[in-house]
């Protein structure tokens, strides 16, 4: 295999995935871990549809935004995207990304809720491993190489200590299953217990937001807004354990999600992406005589593509849409009619990365 091709770059923008954008060649080039003002040379990793994805190789001119990353793994680890700039600049880029994605929607002023700390917050980390290469760490999405991160700094201390332990003298090789040759391990600090699961589904020990302080802040603001109106019937879609709706003064509530063990009469086990899910919800509402005044939904990254149809049939007066992927959220909201956006918020649930949580409140036009 010959040497990788390179391309010159000059960064003049940041995209919604936290990548620097260069336009000085005949193709737009996206380069992770760069920032506005950086110039240099990058290794080409992939090319498609007239664009190039590259990795920083050398800097001929460093942006005045650059700082020394606190994490020793930052240059190779694909999980964090912004530790080479200040937190203030990170928030600025996230705000601009949010505003640009939602430019076709009549948003009110976007409120930004910053994280209390940038590192040491994640209660859950998933590492990939290969018994063949004897590597454990984060897998690069462009070349699938596993990069060891024996001292992950965005993890809670309890999770970080377990990562350190597994890496010491390759202890993980004694604990990983002998088959398959490649897999993953999830390290999860939940309810003051450390859970270590090999090759099991994500959040095997029960789902919770990865940043508990930010989760509490989101709930606080969500409840403050919803409590302004009289809550008769509340429908909580993708509700999990009822995290978001718990504690609200509702007269009746129905939480819907996929449950291994139902938690009570207020919970319904249903895959909301299956065919006829809406029809089943409407039948359940009729059976329970549930008239929905408020709808809360917090879907996975894929969103709820038929949200407009759901709103048409359920007819809630108020909607609170929480999303971890603004791309699918804006896709869903662009299709709805008869509702106006009342409030828009950006919660920095995932500092040091390009990800963030968003919350938009809707009210039906009468």
Secondary structure as UniProt FT lines:
FT   STRAND          6..14
FT   TURN            16..17
FT   STRAND          20..22
FT   STRAND          28..31
FT   TURN            32..33
FT   TURN            36..37
FT   STRAND          39..48
FT   TURN            49..50
FT   STRAND          51..61
FT   TURN            64..65
FT   TURN            72..76
FT   TURN            83..84
FT   HELIX           87..101
FT   TURN            102..104
FT   STRAND          110..113
FT   STRAND          124..130
FT   TURN            131..134
FT   STRAND          135..139
FT   TURN            141..143
FT   STRAND          146..147
FT   TURN            150..151
FT   HELIX           157..167
FT   HELIX           168..170
FT   HELIX           172..175
FT   STRAND          182..190
FT   TURN            191..192
FT   STRAND          193..198
FT   TURN            202..205
FT   HELIX           212..226
FT   TURN            227..228
FT   STRAND          233..237
FT   TURN            240..247
FT   STRAND          252..257
FT   TURN            265..266
FT   STRAND          267..269
FT   TURN            272..273
FT   TURN            275..276
FT   HELIX           277..288
FT   STRAND          292..297
FT   TURN            301..302
FT   TURN            305..306
FT   HELIX           307..314
FT   STRAND          318..323
FT   HELIX           326..334
FT   STRAND          339..347
FT   TURN            349..352
FT   STRAND          357..364
//
